[in-house]
């Protein structure tokens, strides 16, 4: 799916930024759609322009970025499952969502392999883990 109308300056994007900065819900989900007027080269879930530059830097979102389904969604079927997980995290995402549990071991293996081979990616994964744990702690879900 492609949304050829939405731009980084779209009022709906600004509203999303306001909601994303709300302390009540430090979570946002990123679509697998393509937004050619924001990043013509990548689907939003795999786009550092969308996830890091727009959402995190420009809109100031510091919470958990969850992918749309990266398991069974038609929009991502041309990308190998492990690569989907790696690309989402590399773009600045926090939690990879898949509705297909059978894909999880391959996704985890791909992330761990890249983590072991690439110190910059390992730092990204560490930051994602920290972000997720802080959100859990803020919700009272970390045992004491």
N, C-alpha and C positions, 0 to 999 in steps of 0.2 A: 504494500500500500504506500502511496506517495501523497503527501499533502503539499501541493504546489502553492498554497496561499500563505501559510504561516511563515512569519519572519521573526527574527530575534527581537524586534521592536513591537511585535503584536501585543495588543492589550491583554489578551488571554495569557501570554507568556509572562507578562508583568504580574498579573493576578496570581499565576502559579508560583511566582517568586515570593509574593507576600504570604501565601498560604504555606509554602515550604519553609519559610523562616519562623512560622508560628511554633512556639515552644510546646504546644499541645501534641502535635503529631510530627516527630522528626523523621518522617518517611515520605518518599516520593517514588512512583513507578515510572520508568522510562519505556516508552513504546518501541516496538520494532519497526515502526513506520519510517519512511524516508521523508525528510523535510528539505527539499532541494534549495530553498531560499535561505536555509541556515547552514546545511552541510550537504552539498550535492553528491558527495563521494561516498557517504556512509549512512547506514540505517542508524536511527537515533541511539539505540542500545549499544552500538559499536563505535559511536562518534565521540572522540575527545572534545570536539567543538561543542556538541550538545551537552554532554555530561559534565565535563570539567570547565570549559570556558564559559558556557552560557549558564548552566544551572549552578555550579559551585562558585565560580569567580564573579560573574556579572550579577547573578541574582542572590549570591551570598548564602546559598544553601550548604549547611554543614552536616546534615544528618545522613540517614541511610538511603542510598539509591538502590532500588530493587529493579531488576530487569522485568520486562514482560516475559511471558513464557518463551524460553529458549530451547524447549524440548520438542514440542509438537507443532509449533507455529509454522505455517506455510512460508511466512516471510523469511525464515532463517534456514530452511531446509537445504539450501545449497552450501551451507557452511558446516563443516564437520562439528559434531557436538562439543568435543573438547576445545576446539578453536573458538566456539561461541562463548564459552565460559571465560577463556583467556582474554578474548577481545573486549568483553563487557567489563571485566575488572581493569584491564589496561586503559579503557576509556574513562575510568574514574568511578565505576559502579562499586557497590558494596556487597549485595546479595544476589546470587544467580538463582532465578526461579525456573523450574522445569516441571511440567505436569507428567513427564515420563520418567518414573523412578529408575528404569533400567539404564538411562543415560547418565545417572549420577556418578557411578564409579569411573567412567571414562572422562567425565568432566573434571572430577577431582584429580585424577591421574595427570591430566593435561596441565592443570593449574600447578600441581606439585612439581611436575617436570620443569615447567617454565620458571617456577619459583627457585628451584635448585640451580638452574642454568643462568639466570639473569638477575643480578643484584638489584637493579632498578625495579624490576617487576616484583621481586621479593619485598621491597619497601612499600610498593603499592598494595600488595596483599596484607602486609602488616598493618597498614593504615586502615584498610577495609575491615580487618578483624577488630581493631581498636574502635572504629566507628560503630560497628555492630554491638560490641560489648558495652560501650557507653550508652547506647540506646536501650539495651536490655536493662542495664543498671538503673537508668532513669525511669524505667517502667516498673522497677521493683522486681525484676525477674532474675537477678543474680543472687544466688544463695549467699548468705553471710554466716 
